[in-house]
Amino acid sequence: MTAPRPLATGAGLLERLMATVRPEFRTGEEFYPPPDSPVFFQGICRIPACTRAVSFSVKGLCTHHYGRWRRAGMPDLEAWILCEDPTTRWRDNPPGCSVARCGRASRGSRPLCARHTEAWQRAGSPDLDQWIATARCDPTRRDDRECLVDGCPWRTDSPSMTLCGRHYIRWRNNGHPNLTSTQMRDWFKVLELRRNPYIRLHDLSQQIRLEIQFGLQRRHDLGTRHTPPSIVSRAVSWIRPAELTSLLDWDEADWLTFHQARPRGLPQHVPRLHPGHPLRAGRLTDR
């Protein structure tokens, strides 16, 4: 493959991209498409309790539940959905502890928070319903605190914790980063956004990132072609090793030659900027 041969892109392309790409698309190294966009998604997962967006309509399930259905042996889909829905509801929106005035989320298979589970076990694990009926929680003497995650209704399991039991488990299962309270709130907001398919634009030059974001913005505004985030992510993974300054450095023949030389051979999708494309023609407009 020969070295990139820059094409005429016109003066100030970077500056014009910065002026044209709107803030909701110029989001740094990660782009989170709006879940209600028919361009990037095809609705919401068929599991009633699931709120994840569906990028590819495979059985009408999000990627997470499609994987769970396959791992379950691909049983009858309608029957599986009926069984999976309460599991999803319990995991994503656990009920509160059944002890009156507790205010903490339940943990595990029992309707008790972690502290009341320990108290029940210390009492010898008696009949659960009877124990719950007699258990008391005095809110005037409590030593816990509100979960720091915005909008969370649950309290922490101990005074030394800043997260409720539910958010503590999510933090632990996602690398348990060491963060300040402000950073933790922002981290959970990003974690929530990542429940839906998104596009990573790391290790790209500023101009190429803006060119891709311009393309995403244009697809969104035109609203005529389904653009799954997974396909865009695959294209980005092919653009990254090319180490170009701009997508306009190569024409379509160059891209085909480059990808034919890769170990995986010719991909189904390569960057195609036809002569009339706004980016190649220098017409950076929304239409």
N, C-alpha and C positions, 0 to 999 in steps of 0.2 A: 504494500500500500504506500503510495507516495505521500509526501507531507501535505498538510492541508493547504489548499489554494484559495485564499480569501476571495469572496465574491464582492462586488460593489454593493455596499449596504447603505450608503448615504452617510453624511456627517451627522454626528450627534445621536446615533441610534439609541445608545444607552440612556441618554437624557430624555429622549422621546418616550422610551419604554417606561421610565420612572414617572413621567407625567401622565401616561395613558393607563397603566395598570392600576386598578383601584385598590384601596387598602384591604378590602376583604379577600383579595386574591394575592396581594403582596404580603404574605404571612411568614416570610423567613424560610426556614428549612423544612417546614411541614405545612401541608395544605389540607384543611379539613373541609370537604365539600358540605354544603348545607344538606341535612338529611332529607328535606322535602323536595330536593331538586330532581326532576325526572331525567335530567341529563346525566347525572352521576349515579343515580340509584333507581331501583325499580320497585319501590315500596318498602314496607316494614315486614319483618319476619312473621311468619304465620303463627308462631307460638304466641298466644294472646298476651302473656305476661312479659314478652320480650319486646324491647323498644329499639333493637338494632336495625339499621337500614340494610336493605338487600341490594348488593351491587350486581350480581348475576342471579337471575331468577332460577336457581336450582331447587326445584321442589318448593319454591316459595320460602325457603329457609335462609337465615343469615349464615355466614361462614361458620360461626361457632356451633349452631344447632345442626347444620348439615353434617359437620364432623361428628357430633354426638350421635346422630342418627346412623351414620355409616358404621361407627364403632359399636353400635348396638346390634349390628348385623342387618341393617336395612329392613326392619320389620314393616308391617302395614303402617303406612304413614299416618293415616287418620287416627288409628288407635294409639300410635306412639305419641302424637301431639297431645292427646288427652292425658296421657300419663306424664309427659314432660312438663306441661304447663304448671302444675303445682310445685314441681321441683324448681323451676325457674323463678316462680313467684317467691318461694321461700328464700332462695339464694340471693336474688336481687333486692327484694324488699322484705327482709325478715320481720316477723311480728315482734311486738314488745314482750318483755318478760311478763309472765302471768301473775307475779306477785304484785298486789295492789300498790300503786304509787311508786313503783320502782323507777321507771323512766329509762331503763336500759334495754338494748336489743337482746333478743334471745340468741343463744349459741347452740349449734349442733342440732340434734334431733329432739331435744326436750324444749318445752316452752319456758325456759329459764335463762337468765343471763349467766355469765360465768360465775359471778359472786354467789348468786342464789343456788346455782348448781353445786358449788362447793359446800354451802350451808346445808343443803339437802343431803349431800353425801356424808357430812359430819354427823348428821342426825341419824345415820344408819340407813339411808335410802328407803324411808317408809313409803306407804302409798302416796303417789305424787299428788293426786287431786286433793287428798285430805291435808297434806302438808302445805300446799299452796293456799288452801282455805284458811289456815291458821297463821301463815307467815305474815309478818308485818314489816313495812319499810317506812321509817319516820323521816320525811323529807327535811325536817328542821335539824336533824343530826347527821345528815349525809356528808361524806367527805369526798365525793366525786365531783366532776365538773361537766359542763356541756362540751360535746364534741366540737373541735375547732373547724370542721368542714362546713362550709356555708350551706344552710338549709337542712342540715341533719337534725332530726328531732331527738336523738338518743344521747344519753350521758355516758361518761367513761366508766370503766370497771374499777378504777382506783384513782386516788388523788395525784399520783405521779404520771398518769397517762394523759395525753392530749387528744386521743382518738377513742371513739366508741369501739365496741367489739367488732362491729361489721367493718368499719374503715381500717381498724388495726390489721385485720386479716388481709384486706386488699393491699395495704402498705407492705405487710410482711411478704406476701406472695409476689410482689412486683419489685423486688430488689431491696426493700427496706432502706431507702436512701436517708442519709443524715441531713435534715433540712430544718430551717427555722420555721416558726409558725406561719409566717407570710409565704415562704417558699412552699410549705406543705399545702396550703390552700390552693396555690396556683398549680401545684403538681397534680392534685386531685382533679382540678378542672381539665387539665390536659389528658389525664387518664380517662376521664369520662368521654372526651372527644374521640379518643382512640378506640372506643367500643365499636365505632363504625369504620369501614375502610377509609384510609387516607393515603396521601401521596407524600413520600419523603424526597426532599430536594437537596439533601446534604452533598458535600463534596462537589459542588458545581460552582462555576464562576458566577459573579453577580449578573452578568449579562445573559448567560444561558438560562439561569434561573428565572429571570424576568421574561425571557422569550417564551419559556414554557408556561409561566403564569399568564402571559398575554394570550397564549393559545387556549388555556383553560377558561379564561374570562370570555373569550370569543365564543367558544363552544357553549358556555352557559347562556350568553346573551342571545345567540341564534336559536338555541333550544331545539334543534332539529336532529341531532345525532347523539345516541347513547354513548357515553364515554366512561366506562367503568374505571375506577381508580386503579384496579389491578393491571389493566392494560397500559395506563399511563406510567405506572411504576415500572413495568417491564421495559417500556421504551426508555425511561430515564436510566435504567441499569445498562442499556446499550449505549446511551449518549455519554455516560460518565467516563468509560475507558477511552473514548475517542480523544479526550483532552483538547477540545477545541475552544476557541474564544467565543464563537458564535455558531448557531445552527446553520447560518448562511455560509459558513466557510466551505461546506460541501454541497454539491447538488445531489439529486437522487441517485445518479449512477455511482458517485463516490460512496454513499451510504450502503448501497447494495454490495459494492466490492468489499467494503470494510467488514460487513456482517457475514459475507460468504467466507471470509478468511478466518472467522472465529470458530472455535471447536464445535459449537452447537450448530454450525451451518447457517443457512438462510432463515431468518425468523419470519413470522407471519406479518409482523408490523415493523416498518422502518420509518424514520422521520421523512415525511413527504411534504415539501414546501413547493408546490407548483408555481410557475412564473406569476400567476395572478394572485397568489396568497398575499394578504396584506403585509405580512412581515417581510417577504421578499421584495414586494413592490414598494415598500416604504410608506404604505397607507395605514398608519396605526389608528384605526377608528374602531368603533364598536360594531359596525356593520360592514 
